[in-house]
Amino acid sequence: MEKMLKVSSNPHIRSKDTTSRIMLYVVAALLPATIFGVFHFGLHALFLVMITVATTVLTEYIYDRCMKKKISISDFSAAVTGLLLALNLPPKAPLWIGVIGGVFAILVVKMLFGGLGQNFMNPALGARCFLLISFTSIMTNFDCDAYTGATPLAAIKAGESAPELIDMVIGRTAGTIGETSMIALLIGAAFLLVMGVIDLRVPGSYILSFVVFILLFSGHGLDFNYILSQLAGGGLMLGAFFMATDYVTRPITKNGQYVFGIFLGIMTGIFRIFGPSAEGVSYAIILGNLLVPLIEKVTKPVAFGKKKSKKEAV
């Protein structure tokens, strides 16, 4: 009888998936968008991706060595951060932008708050917003060999004619390295869904609430071309499936994930329709990250069998 009992500390339900395996899945899911971005924008985009990823990995390695901590780059989270940051950069941004952004993402947003699992916001988006504030002209300049002029969302907001919808879905438009091809991003998202890395609670509620918001407040009514342009243009798909679903900075409660997604959809709609900029995904997700502790507190499930006190009932 004694041999049948196994005493161990929690957690008692374990999974074969490790952090490194999950991060490799994310890297694999981002490859279609990365490959398309390099093919679409040229070799400079490839160099920018490589230098940004190398910076994030090296920064984490140096920090661990200096702090005499276990080297953590083998979990590939730093590589994922660098790749996500690179895909959020303009294709002709100077290489030093990737270096500064990579150092900020890992050192300031991630490691100084305790490392993986302790950061209070998505490191890649935190770095992107830092770069947007510090180097606005560079981060909003999407001119490249193939395109000169505004992004599709900027053109729509200015009342100008936007590119053909099929071009926006395929990705033959101006934008950041990884946000233009809706098809490539959806292929990667489908891979993550099939592998069980993410589910549709956050991205589904995010996209649906955003669509409802622009239906009500954009002034375009039930204009399917406008709705699809808003979905295909900008970083909505990249943010919804690859950054809003970050395990560390999203709520852990199921109801909280729905609330989180709805909040992101509403905030993205507010930024895009009523704000001065045509985009707003990055700021919406960061604001949502900051509210995660409150969302989790409000949506915390009641323990089975627990009876509310009279004060709680009131």
N, C-alpha and C positions, 0 to 999 in steps of 0.2 A: 504493500500500500504506500509506503514512504517513497518508493521509487516513482510512483505515478504523479507525485506532487512536484511542481516546479515553482520555486519561489524566486521572484525577481522584481526589480523596481519597474515602475511604469516608464514608457508606454507599453502596454501589453499587446496592442495591435500594431504590427509592423508591416512595412512595405519594402519590396525589393528595390524600389526607386530610391536612388541617392541624390543628394544635391547636385553632384557633378553630372549624373545622367540626365537629370531634368534640365540643367543648364545647356548640356549638349543638344538636347531636343530643341531648346529655344534657338540655339545657334543654327541648327539644321533648318528650322522653320523660317529663319530670317534670310537664309541663303537665296531663295528665289528673288526677293526684293533687292538684296545686295547685288546679285549678278545682273539683274535688269538695270539697276542704277549705274553700275560700272559700264555696262554695254551702252546705255543711253547717254551718259554724260562724259565718258572718256576716262583716260588713265589717271587724271588728277583725282577723280573721285575714288579710284582704287587706292592711290597713295594716301589720301585723307583717311580712308577707312583703316588702312594698315597702321598708320602712325597713331591714330586715336586708340585703337585696340592695344597696340604696344605700350602706349603711355599709361593706360589704366592698369594693365597687368604689371608693368614695371613699378608704378607708384605703390601698388599694394605690396609687392615684394619688398621694396625698400622700407616701407613703413613697418612691415612685420619684422624685418631684420633689425631695424633701429630700436623697436620696442621689445625685442627679444621674444617675439611671439611665434607660434607655429606658423610656418609658411602656408598661406591659405589659397594661393592662386590655383591650386589643383582642383578646386571646386568649380572653376570656370565662370564664377559670378562676375569677376572683374572683366573677363573677355566679353560677356554678354552686355555689361554696362558700356564698355567701349564701342561695341558694335551698334547698340541702340543709339548712343550719342552720335556716332558717325552718320547713321542713317537720318538723323535730324539736322544735319548740317547742310548748308548750300553747297552745291557741287564744286564751285570754284573758290570756296573759302580757303584762305592761306593755311598751310599745314600747322602753323603755330596756334591757330584757333583750336585745332584738335588736341594739341598738347595742353594748353591752358584748361580747356574744358575737361579733359581726362583727369588731370591732377585735381581739379576742383571736385569732380564727381566722386572720386575715390577717397581723397584725403579729407575733404571738408564734410561732404554729405554722408559718406559711408564709414570710414575708419575712425574718425574722431567721435563718432556716436556709438562705437562698440563693434563695428564690423557687420558682416552679413547677419541679418535678422534683427538688427538694432536701429537701422536707419529709419528716420521718421518720414522721409519722402523718397520717391524714386530717384536714385542718383543721376541717371542719365537726363531726366527732365529737370532736375535741380540745376545741373550744369548748363543745360540748354537755356533755361531762363536767366541764369547768371550771364551767359554770353550775350543773350538778347539785350539785357539791360546795359552791359558794359561795352559791347561792340555792335550797336544797333545797325549801323550802316552796312557792316559786313554780313551780319546775320539775316538781313532783309534784302540782300542783293542776290537775285537768282539769275542774273545774266550769265550765259555760258556760250559755248561755241554754237550750240543748237538753238538757243532761245535768247531773246532780249526783250525785256518788258515784264509785265506783271504776271503773277501766278493766276490760275483760273479763278480762284476765290476772290482775289483782289480785283480782277476784271469784272466779276459779277457784282461785287459790292460797289464798284465805281459806275455801274450801269453800262459797261461796255460789253461787247459780244465775247462770250467765253468760247474756248475750243469746243470742237465737236465732242459729244458725250462719249463716243466710242474711243476717241483719243484719250480722254480722261480715265476711262476704265482700263485701257491698255497701259497707259502711262506716258504717252507721247506729249507731255506738257512740261512746263517749268515747275520747279519745286525743290524740296530737299532731296538728298540722294535716295532715300528709301520710301518716300511717301507717295510718289506719283503713280505707281502701278497698283491699282486696286486688285487686279487679278493675281499678281504675285503675292500680295499680302494675304488674300483669301486662301491661296494654296497653302501658305505657311500656317494660317490659322486653322485650316482643316486638319493639317498634320498634328497640331497640338491637341485638337479636340479628339482625334482618333486615338492618340497615345495617352489620353487621359490627363494631360498636363494642365489643361484649363477646361472650364465648362462655360456655358452660355449665360450664367447668371449676371455677371458684370457686363460683358460686351453686349449681350442681348438687351438688357434693360437700358444700357447707355445709348445704343443706336435707336431703339424704339422711342425712348423719351425725347431724344433729340429730334426725331422725325415729327413727333407730335408737337413739339415746341415750335418748330419752323412752320408747321401747318397753321398754327394758331396766330403766330406773331410776325411772320416774315412779310406778310402782305401779298404773297404770291398764291395763296390758297392751295388747291389741289393740283399743283403744277408738277407733274412727275419728272419732267426734265430738270426743273430747278432742284427738286428733292434729291435726285440721283447725282446731280452735279455737286451738291453739298456733301453727299456721302463719298463720292469718288475723289473730290478735290481736297487738298490739305491733308493733315495728319490724322484724320478721324479713325480710319481703319488701323493704322499703325498704333495709335494710342489705345484704342478700344481692346484690341486683341493681344498686344504685346507689352503694354505698360500699365494700363489700368488693372490688369490681371496679376500683377506682381504679388507674390505670396506675402511678402513682408509688409507692404504698404496698402493692402486692401483689407477690408474687414474679414474676420474669421467666421462670423455668424452668417448663416444663409440669408436671413432676412436683411441683415446689414449689407450684404453684397448687392441685393436689389436696391436698397436705399442709396447705396454708394453709386451704382450705375445711373439711377434716375437723377441724382444730384449732378453727376458729370454731364449728362445729356442737357439738363436745364442750363448749367453754367456755360457749356460750350455754345448753346444757342444764344445766350445773352451776350457773350463775348463777340460772336460772329455777326449778330444782327444789330445790336445796339452799341457795341464797342467800336473804337476807332480802327482796329485791326480786322482783317478778314479772317484771321485764324483765332484760336483760343483753346485748343486741346491741351497744350502744355500747362497753361495756368489753371485750367479747370481741374486737371488731374492732381496738380500739386495742392490746390485748395482742398480737394477731396481727401488727399493723404493727411492733411492737417486735422481733418474732422473725423478721421477713422476712430480714435479712442472714444469720442462722444457717440458715434454711430454704434459702436460695439456695446457701449453701456446701455443705450436705449433699446437695442434689439437683442440683448442677452436673454436666452430662453430661461424660463423658470424651471427649477429642478423638479423632476417627477415626484409627485406626492407632497410637494411643499404647499402649504396653505398660506395665503396672504393674510397679514395682520390687518386689524381694523384701520390703522393709519395708512397702510399701503392701499387698502381698498378705497379709502376716501380720496 
